[in-house]
């Protein structure tokens, strides 16, 4: 007879929740990705598919603050924010 447990399956990779911002400079594109791990958020800056930096945060507001700080740093280095345009 099998046993049944109430344990959650281990999550080996995070869930990509979405993009917080996108910046461009010359031919490069930087994306700030928000990822969800069990009990923690991860913020990543990905430039043309390569992870430039990452930080894990226990609180949602800390994750958003990290993303904003990184964005401001890149804007100070001549990156330009990409504003998505909705197409109907």
C-alpha positions as CSV (number, residue, x, y, z in Angstrom):
1,X,0.0,0.0,0.0
2,X,1.4,3.4,-1.0
3,X,1.8,6.3,1.4
4,X,0.4,9.8,0.8
5,X,2.2,13.0,1.9
6,X,1.1,16.6,1.9
7,X,4.5,17.9,0.8
8,X,4.6,20.2,-2.1
9,X,6.8,19.0,-5.0
10,X,10.2,20.6,-5.0
11,X,10.5,23.4,-7.5
12,X,13.8,23.2,-9.3
13,X,13.4,26.2,-11.5
14,X,11.5,29.5,-10.9
15,X,8.4,30.6,-12.6
16,X,8.9,33.7,-14.8
17,X,6.2,36.1,-13.6
18,X,6.9,38.8,-16.2
19,X,9.0,41.7,-17.3
20,X,9.2,44.8,-15.0
21,X,11.0,47.0,-17.5
22,X,12.9,46.8,-20.8
23,X,15.8,49.1,-21.8
24,X,17.8,49.5,-25.0
25,X,21.3,50.9,-25.8
26,X,22.8,50.6,-29.2
27,X,21.9,47.1,-30.4
28,X,21.5,45.7,-26.8
29,X,18.2,45.0,-25.0
30,X,18.0,44.6,-21.2
31,X,15.0,43.0,-19.6
32,X,14.3,43.0,-15.9
33,X,12.6,39.6,-15.1
34,X,10.6,38.9,-12.0
35,X,10.7,35.2,-11.0
36,X,8.9,33.3,-8.3
37,X,10.5,30.6,-6.2
38,X,8.7,29.0,-3.3
39,X,8.8,31.7,-0.5
40,X,11.1,34.1,-2.4
41,X,11.2,36.5,-5.3
42,X,14.1,36.7,-7.7
43,X,14.9,39.8,-9.8
44,X,17.2,39.3,-12.9
45,X,18.6,41.6,-15.5
46,X,19.0,39.7,-18.7
47,X,20.8,41.4,-21.6
48,X,20.3,39.7,-25.0
49,X,19.6,36.4,-23.3
50,X,22.5,36.4,-20.8
51,X,21.9,37.0,-17.1
52,X,23.8,40.1,-16.1
53,X,22.8,40.2,-12.4
54,X,20.3,38.6,-10.0
55,X,19.1,39.1,-6.5
56,X,16.6,37.1,-4.4
57,X,14.2,39.0,-2.0
58,X,11.9,37.7,0.6
59,X,9.5,40.6,0.3
60,X,7.7,41.7,-2.9
61,X,8.4,45.4,-2.2
62,X,12.1,44.7,-1.8
63,X,12.1,43.0,-5.2
64,X,10.4,46.0,-6.9
65,X,12.9,48.4,-5.1
66,X,15.9,46.4,-6.4
67,X,14.4,46.5,-9.9
68,X,13.9,50.2,-9.8
69,X,17.4,50.8,-8.4
70,X,18.9,48.8,-11.2
71,X,16.8,50.6,-13.9
72,X,17.9,54.0,-12.6
73,X,21.5,52.8,-12.7
74,X,21.2,51.7,-16.3
75,X,19.4,54.9,-17.3
76,X,22.3,56.9,-15.9
77,X,24.5,54.9,-18.3
78,X,22.6,56.1,-21.4
79,X,20.2,53.2,-21.6
80,X,16.7,54.2,-22.9
81,X,13.5,52.8,-21.6
82,X,11.3,50.9,-24.1
83,X,7.6,51.8,-23.7
84,X,5.4,49.1,-25.1
85,X,2.7,50.3,-27.5
86,X,-0.6,48.4,-27.5
87,X,-1.7,47.4,-31.0
88,X,-5.4,47.0,-31.5
